[in-house]
Amino acid sequence: MNKINLLKSNKVKLRIYNVKIENNRTFIQHYGKVSAGFPSPAEDFIENRISLDERFLTHPESTFIVEVDGESMFPEYLKNDILIIRSDIKPNHLDDIIVSVNKSDYTLKRFDKIKNQLIALNPLYKNCTQINNYDEVNILGVVTLQIREKRKK
C-alpha cells in the first residue's frame, strides 16, 4: 500500500492509501466468533482461514483507504482509524461519507438523507451543514469498514 497525503483541511486530514491488487492472497487463522458475554465451551475450535481482502475488499477497483486525522466525528471515529471507502456505493440515510460541498476540502461526515444534511458527531463542532439544491456536492465514497488499533505501540 502506498500512502498519498491528498485531502486535508485545518479541521480534518485524510490520508488516502492506494489498494494494490495482486494475485496472491494472504490468509490468517479464523477462530470463529467471540462472545461478548460468557464464553461457550463448544466454540473451542479453529473454524477456517479467511482472507481479509476477499471479505472486505470485494470491489478493489472502487475501493480506497483513508486514515482519520481530526476530531469532528469523535467519539465514533478517532485519529488514526483506518476507513475502507467504496466509491461505487450510493449513500443511504445515515451513512458516513467522504464529501466536499462547494469545492471545500473533503471531510468525513454522516449523511442525513431525509433532512439533506451533513452531520458532525462531535458535540464541540458545528452540528450540521445543510445541503441546498444549488450546492455543488462531490461524494468520494461511503465508509464500509472501520479499523482501529486497540493496542498502543
ChimeraX attribute file (.defattr): number of C-alpha atoms within 10 A of each C-alpha:
attribute: neighborCount
match mode: 1-to-1
recipient: residues
	/A:1	10
	/A:2	8
	/A:3	13
	/A:4	12
	/A:5	12
	/A:6	12
	/A:7	14
	/A:8	15
	/A:9	13
	/A:10	7
	/A:11	12
	/A:12	19
	/A:13	22
	/A:14	25
	/A:15	19
	/A:16	22
	/A:17	19
	/A:18	14
	/A:19	17
	/A:20	10
	/A:21	12
	/A:22	6
	/A:23	5
	/A:24	6
	/A:25	11
	/A:26	11
	/A:27	13
	/A:28	10
	/A:29	11
	/A:30	13
	/A:31	14
	/A:32	13
	/A:33	8
	/A:34	10
	/A:35	9
	/A:36	6
	/A:37	6
	/A:38	7
	/A:39	10
	/A:40	9
	/A:41	7
	/A:42	6
	/A:43	13
	/A:44	10
	/A:45	10
	/A:46	10
	/A:47	12
	/A:48	11
	/A:49	13
	/A:50	15
	/A:51	14
	/A:52	13
	/A:53	15
	/A:54	13
	/A:55	8
	/A:56	13
	/A:57	20
	/A:58	12
	/A:59	13
	/A:60	15
	/A:61	13
	/A:62	14
	/A:63	22
	/A:64	21
	/A:65	21
	/A:66	25
	/A:67	21
	/A:68	22
	/A:69	19
	/A:70	20
	/A:71	19
	/A:72	23
	/A:73	23
	/A:74	15
	/A:75	11
	/A:76	11
	/A:77	21
	/A:78	16
	/A:79	17
	/A:80	16
	/A:81	15
	/A:82	22
	/A:83	22
	/A:84	20
	/A:85	24
	/A:86	25
	/A:87	18
	/A:88	13
	/A:89	14
	/A:90	11
	/A:91	19
	/A:92	13
	/A:93	12
	/A:94	15
	/A:95	16
	/A:96	22
	/A:97	25
	/A:98	21
	/A:99	21
	/A:100	17
	/A:101	18
	/A:102	11
	/A:103	11
	/A:104	12
	/A:105	15
	/A:106	21
	/A:107	25
	/A:108	24
	/A:109	24
	/A:110	22
	/A:111	24
	/A:112	20
	/A:113	14
	/A:114	9
	/A:115	10
	/A:116	15
	/A:117	18
	/A:118	23
	/A:119	21
	/A:120	22
	/A:121	19
	/A:122	15
	/A:123	11
	/A:124	11
	/A:125	14
	/A:126	11
	/A:127	13
	/A:128	16
	/A:129	15
	/A:130	13
	/A:131	17
	/A:132	11
	/A:133	8
	/A:134	7
	/A:135	11
	/A:136	13
	/A:137	15
	/A:138	14
	/A:139	16
	/A:140	18
	/A:141	23
	/A:142	26
	/A:143	24
	/A:144	16
	/A:145	13
	/A:146	16
	/A:147	12
	/A:148	12
	/A:149	9
	/A:150	6
	/A:151	5
	/A:152	4
	/A:153	4
